[in-house]
Amino acid sequence: MDMQSVSEAMVEDSTEVEELKEQVDELRKLVHTLLNVICEEPDGVHSGAAPIPADAPRIGLCM
């Protein structure tokens, strides 16, 4: 292997690493968003957005 091909391989590797870092950051944001949605108002009862049948007891159950 000559120096030029080693240099090109290093550039390719660093480019792949940067792309993987970006993907990890995007996935981290997605997971954080999903966890917020699940933990805060899983069924909408807290905000009153979820429809509750008239004969259903209000015992605070969710999901």
VMD Tcl script that builds the backbone (N, CA, C; Angstrom):
set m [mol new atoms 189]
animate dup $m
set s [atomselect $m all]
$s set {name element resname resid chain x y z} {
  {N N MET 1 A 0.841 -1.173 0.000}
  {CA C MET 1 A 0.000 0.000 0.000}
  {C C MET 1 A 0.889 1.239 0.000}
  {N N ASP 2 A 0.570 2.140 -0.874}
  {CA C ASP 2 A 1.361 3.372 -0.886}
  {C C ASP 2 A 0.679 4.426 0.001}
  {N N MET 3 A 1.350 5.510 0.223}
  {CA C MET 3 A 0.881 6.556 1.135}
  {C C MET 3 A -0.429 7.194 0.666}
  {N N GLN 4 A -0.601 7.322 -0.643}
  {CA C GLN 4 A -1.808 7.961 -1.170}
  {C C GLN 4 A -3.042 7.096 -0.874}
  {N N SER 5 A -2.937 5.805 -1.063}
  {CA C SER 5 A -4.091 4.949 -0.803}
  {C C SER 5 A -4.395 4.875 0.690}
  {N N VAL 6 A -3.367 4.929 1.525}
  {CA C VAL 6 A -3.584 4.958 2.971}
  {C C VAL 6 A -4.303 6.243 3.357}
  {N N SER 7 A -3.884 7.344 2.778}
  {CA C SER 7 A -4.510 8.629 3.056}
  {C C SER 7 A -5.969 8.634 2.605}
  {N N GLU 8 A -6.240 8.086 1.424}
  {CA C GLU 8 A -7.613 8.020 0.921}
  {C C GLU 8 A -8.476 7.134 1.813}
  {N N ALA 9 A -7.923 6.035 2.287}
  {CA C ALA 9 A -8.668 5.141 3.170}
  {C C ALA 9 A -9.003 5.845 4.483}
  {N N MET 10 A -8.094 6.640 4.999}
  {CA C MET 10 A -8.336 7.369 6.240}
  {C C MET 10 A -9.444 8.408 6.051}
  {N N VAL 11 A -9.434 9.080 4.906}
  {CA C VAL 11 A -10.470 10.072 4.618}
  {C C VAL 11 A -11.828 9.387 4.512}
  {N N GLU 12 A -11.883 8.245 3.843}
  {CA C GLU 12 A -13.133 7.494 3.722}
  {C C GLU 12 A -13.637 7.056 5.090}
  {N N ASP 13 A -12.735 6.570 5.925}
  {CA C ASP 13 A -13.117 6.123 7.260}
  {C C ASP 13 A -13.654 7.277 8.096}
  {N N SER 14 A -12.994 8.413 8.030}
  {CA C SER 14 A -13.462 9.555 8.820}
  {C C SER 14 A -14.807 10.058 8.314}
  {N N THR 15 A -15.036 9.976 7.008}
  {CA C THR 15 A -16.330 10.364 6.446}
  {C C THR 15 A -17.419 9.419 6.945}
  {N N GLU 16 A -17.136 8.124 6.952}
  {CA C GLU 16 A -18.108 7.143 7.444}
  {C C GLU 16 A -18.398 7.368 8.924}
  {N N VAL 17 A -17.372 7.664 9.691}
  {CA C VAL 17 A -17.551 7.904 11.125}
  {C C VAL 17 A -18.445 9.119 11.344}
  {N N GLU 18 A -18.235 10.170 10.595}
  {CA C GLU 18 A -19.062 11.377 10.724}
  {C C GLU 18 A -20.515 11.082 10.361}
  {N N GLU 19 A -20.731 10.302 9.302}
  {CA C GLU 19 A -22.090 9.944 8.906}
  {C C GLU 19 A -22.764 9.115 9.993}
  {N N LEU 20 A -22.027 8.192 10.586}
  {CA C LEU 20 A -22.580 7.377 11.663}
  {C C LEU 20 A -22.903 8.226 12.895}
  {N N LYS 21 A -22.060 9.196 13.192}
  {CA C LYS 21 A -22.331 10.090 14.320}
  {C C LYS 21 A -23.617 10.873 14.090}
  {N N GLU 22 A -23.830 11.336 12.866}
  {CA C GLU 22 A -25.052 12.074 12.541}
  {C C GLU 22 A -26.281 11.181 12.702}
  {N N GLN 23 A -26.170 9.935 12.247}
  {CA C GLN 23 A -27.280 8.998 12.376}
  {C C GLN 23 A -27.591 8.715 13.843}
  {N N VAL 24 A -26.558 8.554 14.652}
  {CA C VAL 24 A -26.752 8.312 16.079}
  {C C VAL 24 A -27.441 9.510 16.722}
  {N N ASP 25 A -27.033 10.710 16.367}
  {CA C ASP 25 A -27.667 11.915 16.917}
  {C C ASP 25 A -29.142 11.990 16.533}
  {N N GLU 26 A -29.456 11.671 15.280}
  {CA C GLU 26 A -30.845 11.687 14.830}
  {C C GLU 26 A -31.668 10.650 15.590}
  {N N LEU 27 A -31.108 9.453 15.764}
  {CA C LEU 27 A -31.818 8.404 16.495}
  {C C LEU 27 A -31.989 8.768 17.963}
  {N N ARG 28 A -30.999 9.395 18.544}
  {CA C ARG 28 A -31.090 9.825 19.941}
  {C C ARG 28 A -32.232 10.834 20.104}
  {N N LYS 29 A -32.347 11.775 19.171}
  {CA C LYS 29 A -33.428 12.759 19.227}
  {C C LYS 29 A -34.791 12.086 19.079}
  {N N LEU 30 A -34.871 11.117 18.171}
  {CA C LEU 30 A -36.130 10.402 17.961}
  {C C LEU 30 A -36.536 9.635 19.214}
  {N N VAL 31 A -35.591 8.926 19.813}
  {CA C VAL 31 A -35.891 8.169 21.033}
  {C C VAL 31 A -36.327 9.108 22.148}
  {N N HIS 32 A -35.656 10.229 22.281}
  {CA C HIS 32 A -36.017 11.203 23.314}
  {C C HIS 32 A -37.441 11.709 23.099}
  {N N THR 33 A -37.771 12.024 21.858}
  {CA C THR 33 A -39.115 12.497 21.533}
  {C C THR 33 A -40.157 11.429 21.842}
  {N N LEU 34 A -39.877 10.196 21.441}
  {CA C LEU 34 A -40.832 9.114 21.687}
  {C C LEU 34 A -41.017 8.868 23.179}
  {N N LEU 35 A -39.939 8.902 23.935}
  {CA C LEU 35 A -40.052 8.711 25.384}
  {C C LEU 35 A -40.852 9.834 26.028}
  {N N ASN 36 A -40.669 11.052 25.553}
  {CA C ASN 36 A -41.463 12.165 26.080}
  {C C ASN 36 A -42.943 11.963 25.811}
  {N N VAL 37 A -43.261 11.528 24.618}
  {CA C VAL 37 A -44.661 11.308 24.258}
  {C C VAL 37 A -45.248 10.193 25.112}
  {N N ILE 38 A -44.513 9.118 25.288}
  {CA C ILE 38 A -45.013 7.977 26.065}
  {C C ILE 38 A -45.158 8.337 27.540}
  {N N CYS 39 A -44.182 9.017 28.092}
  {CA C CYS 39 A -44.183 9.295 29.530}
  {C C CYS 39 A -45.117 10.430 29.935}
  {N N GLU 40 A -45.266 11.432 29.117}
  {CA C GLU 40 A -46.039 12.601 29.517}
  {C C GLU 40 A -47.544 12.368 29.456}
  {N N GLU 41 A -48.054 11.986 28.303}
  {CA C GLU 41 A -49.492 11.799 28.153}
  {C C GLU 41 A -49.760 10.600 27.264}
  {N N PRO 42 A -49.580 9.398 27.781}
  {CA C PRO 42 A -49.730 8.214 26.950}
  {C C PRO 42 A -51.124 8.028 26.378}
  {N N ASP 43 A -52.155 8.474 27.102}
  {CA C ASP 43 A -53.505 8.271 26.594}
  {C C ASP 43 A -54.293 9.569 26.428}
  {N N GLY 44 A -53.686 10.691 26.715}
  {CA C GLY 44 A -54.353 11.967 26.536}
  {C C GLY 44 A -55.293 12.358 27.656}
  {N N VAL 45 A -55.416 11.523 28.694}
  {CA C VAL 45 A -56.360 11.801 29.761}
  {C C VAL 45 A -55.963 13.060 30.525}
  {N N HIS 46 A -54.700 13.298 30.732}
  {CA C HIS 46 A -54.254 14.450 31.511}
  {C C HIS 46 A -54.701 15.770 30.900}
  {N N SER 47 A -54.712 15.830 29.579}
  {CA C SER 47 A -55.104 17.072 28.930}
  {C C SER 47 A -56.585 17.101 28.571}
  {N N GLY 48 A -57.258 15.960 28.735}
  {CA C GLY 48 A -58.661 15.882 28.365}
  {C C GLY 48 A -58.874 15.568 26.899}
  {N N ALA 49 A -57.807 15.250 26.195}
  {CA C ALA 49 A -57.917 14.993 24.758}
  {C C ALA 49 A -58.511 13.624 24.451}
  {N N ALA 50 A -58.355 12.668 25.368}
  {CA C ALA 50 A -58.861 11.322 25.110}
  {C C ALA 50 A -60.355 11.266 25.426}
  {N N PRO 51 A -61.131 10.663 24.530}
  {CA C PRO 51 A -62.566 10.525 24.818}
  {C C PRO 51 A -62.775 9.469 25.912}
  {N N ILE 52 A -63.635 9.769 26.854}
  {CA C ILE 52 A -63.948 8.837 27.938}
  {C C ILE 52 A -65.430 8.500 27.830}
  {N N PRO 53 A -65.752 7.219 27.720}
  {CA C PRO 53 A -67.167 6.843 27.658}
  {C C PRO 53 A -67.911 7.306 28.908}
  {N N ALA 54 A -69.179 7.613 28.754}
  {CA C ALA 54 A -69.976 8.159 29.857}
  {C C ALA 54 A -70.059 7.213 31.042}
  {N N ASP 55 A -70.109 5.909 30.791}
  {CA C ASP 55 A -70.263 4.959 31.887}
  {C C ASP 55 A -68.934 4.431 32.428}
  {N N ALA 56 A -67.814 4.936 31.944}
  {CA C ALA 56 A -66.504 4.455 32.381}
  {C C ALA 56 A -66.092 5.123 33.696}
  {N N PRO 57 A -65.562 4.332 34.631}
  {CA C PRO 57 A -65.099 4.943 35.894}
  {C C PRO 57 A -63.810 5.728 35.658}
  {N N ARG 58 A -63.621 6.775 36.419}
  {CA C ARG 58 A -62.414 7.581 36.316}
  {C C ARG 58 A -61.447 7.145 37.418}
  {N N ILE 59 A -60.654 6.123 37.117}
  {CA C ILE 59 A -59.749 5.587 38.133}
  {C C ILE 59 A -58.287 5.872 37.805}
  {N N GLY 60 A -58.027 6.661 36.797}
  {CA C GLY 60 A -56.665 7.076 36.484}
  {C C GLY 60 A -55.806 6.040 35.793}
  {N N LEU 61 A -56.417 5.083 35.143}
  {CA C LEU 61 A -55.609 4.113 34.408}
  {C C LEU 61 A -55.207 4.674 33.057}
  {N N CYS 62 A -54.037 4.268 32.593}
  {CA C CYS 62 A -53.609 4.669 31.268}
  {C C CYS 62 A -52.888 3.513 30.596}
  {N N MET 63 A -52.976 3.464 29.330}
  {CA C MET 63 A -52.356 2.458 28.477}
  {C C MET 63 A -52.425 1.097 29.120}
}
mol reanalyze $m
mol bondsrecalc $m
mol representation Tube
mol addrep $m
